[in-house]
Amino acid sequence: MGHTSSTSLGMMTLVMSFLFCLLSCASPNNADNVLTGFCAGQPGIPGTPGRNGHPGVAGRDGRSGRDGMPGMPGGKGDTGYTGPKGELGDDGIPGIPGEKGAKGAGATSFNSAFSAKRSKTHIFPLTDEPVQFDLVLHNDQHHYNPATGKFTCEIPGLYYFVVHSTVFRTSLQFDIMKNNVTVSSFFQYFANWPKPVSLSGGALIHLNPGEQVWVQVVVGEYNGIYSSTKTDSSFIGFLLYSDWKNAHLLY
């Protein structure tokens, strides 16, 4: 037992001597407070990542950069939609009057009219023949022929004809004729009155060029158309409106 104790004491003395030798060889690093001179060990296990730090303070704005070079012009765009109609503008200032134009060719009017009466004679007209109203009062277009007592149409249209007759010494019946056809007939009985009486009658007749109108006594004993210095018997006719549309068709 005494031998074991001396052995243990000897081992402890040896270990202590070895440790003291190591400490004597090691020299401290005053700057880093780290002992140097020991042998390097194996790298340690990486530690856990540290936590994120606090956000830093925002930096100042940088200076504005210089303008870049102009780019190339772009292609032509599509035509846009038409905008809404604008409001009507104010009236402009009246312009200067233009020069007077050249005189145009006048249009020929549609005129046809006549008026004629019987000369102052006591001779009664013949039966079944046109009554001659030989004293012309108006006949500018010469559509009435006083020698025959007939009106001849040259302008197609609607005409009005009227007869005013003095009746004396005998009764009177006269017809307004169109191309040998009676259009209208009028009668006045004479009863031996001391003074003349009158008989009038008219008709609207449509005529085409070449057609004729006249007055005719159709009953022999009823032909009392009378004229004197104080009384007249007349035949009148005129165009109311023409069938022609354009004036240049006339003549």
C-alpha positions in Angstrom: 0.0 0.0 0.0 2.8 2.3 0.7 4.3 1.5 -2.7 1.0 2.6 -4.5 0.9 5.9 -2.8 4.5 6.7 -3.8 3.7 5.8 -7.4 0.6 8.1 -7.6 2.6 10.9 -6.1 5.3 10.4 -8.6 2.7 10.6 -11.5 1.2 13.8 -10.3 4.7 15.3 -10.0 5.4 14.4 -13.6 2.1 15.8 -14.9 2.6 19.0 -13.0 6.1 19.4 -14.3 4.8 18.9 -17.9 2.1 21.5 -17.5 4.5 23.9 -16.0 6.8 23.4 -18.9 3.9 24.2 -21.3 3.0 27.3 -19.5 6.6 28.5 -19.5 6.8 28.0 -23.3 3.6 29.9 -24.1 3.9 33.7 -24.4 0.7 35.9 -24.1 -0.3 38.3 -26.9 -0.8 41.5 -25.0 -2.5 43.2 -27.9 -5.2 40.5 -28.4 -5.0 39.0 -25.0 -4.6 35.6 -26.7 -2.0 33.0 -25.7 0.1 31.9 -28.6 2.5 29.1 -29.0 -0.1 26.4 -28.6 -0.7 24.0 -31.5 -3.6 24.8 -33.8 -6.8 22.7 -33.3 -9.5 21.6 -35.8 -11.9 24.4 -37.1 -15.0 24.6 -34.9 -18.6 24.0 -36.1 -20.1 27.2 -37.8 -22.2 29.2 -35.5 -25.9 30.1 -36.1 -26.5 33.1 -38.3 -26.9 36.4 -36.4 -30.1 38.4 -36.5 -30.8 41.1 -39.2 -29.5 44.5 -38.2 -31.7 47.7 -38.0 -32.5 49.6 -41.3 -29.9 52.2 -42.1 -30.5 55.9 -42.5 -31.7 56.9 -46.0 -29.0 58.4 -48.1 -29.1 61.8 -49.9 -30.6 62.3 -53.4 -28.1 62.0 -56.2 -27.5 64.7 -58.7 -29.7 64.9 -61.8 -28.2 63.2 -64.9 -27.7 65.1 -68.1 -30.3 65.0 -70.9 -29.9 62.1 -73.3 -29.7 62.4 -77.1 -33.1 62.9 -79.0 -34.5 59.6 -80.2 -35.5 58.8 -83.8 -39.0 60.0 -84.9 -41.6 57.4 -84.6 -43.8 56.1 -87.4 -47.1 57.9 -88.4 -50.0 56.8 -86.2 -53.4 55.7 -87.3 -56.0 58.3 -88.2 -58.1 59.2 -85.1 -61.9 59.2 -85.0 -63.7 62.3 -86.2 -64.6 64.6 -83.4 -68.1 65.9 -82.7 -69.4 68.8 -84.8 -68.6 72.1 -83.4 -71.1 74.9 -82.7 -72.2 77.2 -85.5 -69.9 80.2 -85.7 -71.0 83.8 -85.9 -72.0 85.3 -89.3 -69.1 86.6 -91.3 -68.8 90.1 -92.6 -70.9 90.6 -95.9 -68.7 90.4 -98.9 -68.3 93.0 -101.6 -71.2 93.0 -104.1 -70.3 91.2 -107.3 -70.4 92.8 -110.7 -73.6 92.9 -112.6 -74.1 89.9 -114.8 -74.7 89.9 -118.5 -78.3 90.3 -119.7 -79.8 86.9 -120.3 -82.1 85.9 -123.0 -85.7 86.5 -122.0 -88.2 83.6 -122.1 -91.1 83.9 -124.4 -94.3 84.0 -122.4 -97.4 81.9 -123.1 -99.7 84.6 -124.4 -102.8 84.2 -126.6 -105.7 86.6 -126.5 -108.1 88.4 -128.8 -111.1 90.6 -128.8 -113.3 91.6 -131.8 -116.8 92.9 -132.5 -119.2 93.1 -135.4 -119.2 96.2 -137.5 -122.3 98.4 -137.3 -124.5 96.7 -139.7 -128.1 95.6 -139.7 -127.4 92.5 -141.8 -127.9 89.4 -139.7 -125.4 86.5 -139.9 -125.9 83.5 -142.1 -127.0 80.2 -140.6 -124.5 77.3 -140.0 -121.6 79.6 -140.8 -119.0 81.2 -138.5 -120.2 84.7 -137.4 -117.7 87.3 -138.5 -116.6 89.7 -135.8 -114.7 91.8 -138.2 -113.5 94.8 -136.1 -110.5 93.7 -134.2 -109.9 95.3 -130.8 -106.9 93.1 -129.7 -105.1 90.4 -131.5 -101.3 90.7 -130.8 -100.6 87.1 -131.5 -102.8 87.0 -134.6 -104.4 83.8 -133.5 -107.9 85.1 -134.5 -108.8 85.6 -138.1 -111.4 88.4 -138.6 -112.0 87.4 -142.2 -113.3 84.0 -141.2 -114.4 84.6 -137.6 -112.3 81.7 -136.4 -109.7 81.4 -133.6 -106.9 78.9 -134.4 -104.9 77.4 -131.4 -101.1 77.6 -131.6 -100.4 77.1 -127.8 -101.9 74.1 -126.2 -103.8 74.7 -123.0 -107.0 75.8 -121.4 -108.9 78.8 -123.0 -111.9 80.8 -122.0 -114.2 82.2 -124.7 -117.2 84.5 -124.2 -119.8 86.1 -126.5 -121.7 89.3 -125.6 -124.5 90.0 -128.2 -127.1 92.7 -128.6 -130.5 91.1 -129.5 -132.9 93.2 -131.5 -135.8 92.7 -134.0 -135.7 88.9 -133.7 -134.8 86.1 -131.3 -131.3 84.8 -131.1 -129.7 81.4 -130.5 -125.9 81.0 -131.0 -123.5 78.2 -130.3 -119.8 78.2 -129.4 -118.2 75.7 -131.7 -115.0 73.6 -131.5 -114.1 71.9 -134.7 -117.7 71.7 -136.0 -119.0 70.4 -132.6 -121.2 72.5 -130.3 -119.6 73.2 -126.9 -122.3 75.4 -125.5 -125.5 77.0 -126.7 -127.4 80.1 -125.6 -130.9 81.5 -126.4 -132.7 84.8 -126.0 -136.4 85.2 -127.1 -137.3 88.6 -128.5 -141.0 89.7 -127.9 -141.1 92.9 -130.0 -139.6 95.0 -127.2 -139.1 98.6 -128.2 -135.4 98.5 -127.1 -132.6 95.9 -127.7 -131.8 93.3 -125.0 -128.5 91.4 -124.5 -127.4 87.7 -124.5 -124.1 86.5 -123.2 -122.5 83.1 -122.8 -119.0 81.6 -122.4 -117.2 78.3 -122.2 -113.9 76.8 -120.9 -112.3 74.8 -123.8 -109.0 72.8 -123.9 -107.3 73.2 -127.2 -104.4 71.6 -129.0 -102.4 73.3 -131.8 -104.5 73.5 -135.0 -107.9 73.2 -133.3 -110.4 76.0 -134.0 -113.2 77.8 -132.1 -115.9 80.1 -133.5 -119.5 81.4 -133.0 -122.3 80.1 -135.1 -126.1 80.6 -135.6 -127.8 77.3 -136.0 -131.5 78.2 -136.4 -132.4 80.4 -139.4 -135.1 82.6 -137.7 -133.0 82.9 -134.5 -130.1 85.0 -135.8 -130.7 88.4 -134.2 -127.1 89.4 -133.5 -127.3 93.2 -133.7 -124.8 96.1 -133.8 -125.2 99.8 -134.0 -123.5 103.0 -132.9 -124.8 102.5 -129.4 -124.7 98.7 -129.0 -122.1 96.1 -129.8 -121.8 92.3 -130.2 -118.4 90.9 -129.4 -116.3 87.7 -129.3 -113.5 87.4 -126.8 -111.0 84.6 -126.0 -107.8 84.2 -124.1 -105.4 81.5 -122.7 -105.7 80.7 -119.0 -102.7 78.4 -118.8 -100.6 76.4 -121.2 -99.7 72.7 -121.3 -96.1 73.5 -122.2 -93.5 73.3 -119.5 -90.6 75.3 -121.0 -90.8 78.7 -122.6 -88.2 77.9 -125.3 -90.7 75.5 -126.9 -92.8 78.4 -128.0 -92.1 79.3 -131.7 
